[in-house]
């Protein structure tokens, strides 16, 4: 796992070096009940649903080619404009 920060989000990166996820199902894996394996198809749906409630998201990094990389983008609601200053 890696993480970084942009002006608007904290970004968590989870990756592995397995076979990856075929491009044609990369969006389907977040659908309730969808599974390309013997899984229940609930886990990634639940993660995406929960993150959407806090204006955040999980996506597959389509540019990652040696396995799969999931990016979780958590909204950074603290902006520099909202931080009080001591300017009198």
C-alpha positions in Angstrom: 0.0 0.0 0.0 1.1 3.5 -0.9 -0.5 6.9 -0.3 -0.2 10.4 -1.6 -2.0 13.7 -1.3 -3.3 16.1 -3.9 -4.9 19.4 -3.4 -8.3 17.8 -3.1 -7.8 14.1 -2.1 -5.8 11.7 -0.1 -5.0 8.7 -2.5 -4.4 5.2 -1.2 -3.0 2.7 -3.7 -3.4 -1.0 -3.3 -1.7 -3.2 -6.0 -0.7 -6.8 -6.6 1.2 -8.6 -9.4 -1.4 -11.2 -10.2 -3.2 -11.7 -13.5 -5.1 -8.4 -13.3 -8.7 -7.6 -14.2 -9.8 -7.8 -17.8 -10.7 -4.3 -19.1 -14.2 -5.3 -20.1 -15.2 -6.1 -16.5 -13.3 -3.3 -14.7 -16.5 -1.3 -14.0 -18.7 -4.4 -13.4 -16.6 -5.5 -10.5 -18.2 -2.7 -8.4 -21.8 -3.9 -9.2 -23.7 -5.6 -6.4 -23.5 -9.4 -6.7 -21.0 -9.3 -9.6 -18.1 -11.8 -9.3 -15.7 -13.1 -11.8 -14.4 -15.6 -9.2 -16.2 -17.6 -6.5 -16.7 -14.4 -4.3 -20.0 -13.0 -3.2 -19.8 -9.8 -5.3 -20.5 -7.7 -2.3 -17.1 -6.4 -1.1 -16.1 -3.9 -3.8 -19.7 -2.8 -4.1 -19.8 -2.0 -0.4 -16.4 -0.2 -0.5 -17.6 2.0 -3.4 -21.0 2.7 -1.8 -19.4 3.7 1.5 -16.9 5.9 -0.1 -19.5 7.7 -2.2 -21.3 8.7 1.0 -18.3 10.8 1.9 -17.7 12.1 -1.6 -14.8 9.8 -2.2 -14.3 6.9 -4.7 -12.5 3.7 -5.6 -11.3 3.1 -9.1 -9.1 0.6 -11.0 -6.0 2.3 -12.4 -6.3 1.4 -16.1 -2.7 2.4 -16.8 -1.3 -0.2 -14.3 -0.3 -3.3 -16.4 1.4 -5.7 -14.0 -1.5 -7.0 -12.1 -4.1 -4.7 -10.7 -4.0 -1.4 -8.8 -7.0 0.1 -6.9 -6.9 3.8 -6.1 -9.0 5.0 -3.2 -9.5 8.7 -3.4 -10.7 10.3 -0.1 -11.8 13.8 -0.3 -9.6 16.3 1.6 -12.2 18.7 2.9 -9.7 21.0 4.6 -8.5 23.6 2.2 -6.0 26.3 2.9 -8.8 28.9 2.6 -10.6 27.3 5.5 -7.7 27.4 7.9 -7.8 30.5 10.1 -4.9 32.9 10.0 -3.6 35.3 12.6 -3.6 38.3 10.2 -5.0 41.3 12.0 
